[in-house]
Amino acid sequence: MVKKAQEKANISKIKKAHTLIDLICLEFDDLSLSCKRYIDARLHIEENKVIMCYTGWDGSPYNFGCTHDGYEPLFYFEDPFSFIKRVESSILSAFSMLRFGKLLESYRLEYRVIHIKTDAFTNPDHPTKANPEMKIGKNSINFYNGRSYIQITFYFDVFKPSYLEYF
């Protein structure tokens, strides 16, 4: 995403990026998931100058656009659906690994609503470490490779009809 935004906005350097990704998922009896996704990224290009990118441009959950001022789109990503699905797929792969490995302590089959919050910081100037660090907590994964720090946290709830408003 950072490189694509750099190309599209004709920016020579992005100093750091902070991305928040929320997936609110319903789990079905066959353990498949249907998710609503929200992505919000801040690309810091200069002191006090930020490009904001997020899903939901024009009311569509599959549009992903960026802006300088928060109102007028600077550019849209081509094929945003593929980009958004790749992001979602990576996060859901981590969830599946932990769920089926029984590493999520508070996950129970009766929980049908899964909220996955991902918080990612990237500093392109920092080198990546030869041996990245990964820590699996009670309901989270933390990853650090010198350049990026990513925290994925899982929240679970029983299904309530009010959750249908998200879908």
Secondary structure, 3 states (H helix, E strand, C coil): CHHHHHHHHCCCCCCEEEEEEEEEEEECCCCCEEEEEEEEEEEEEECCEEEEEEECHHHCCCCEEEECCCCCCCEECCCHHHHHHHHHHHHHHHHHHHHHCCCCCCCCCCCCEEEEEEEEEECCCCCCCCCCEEEECCCEEEEECCCEEEEEEEEEECCCHHHHHHC
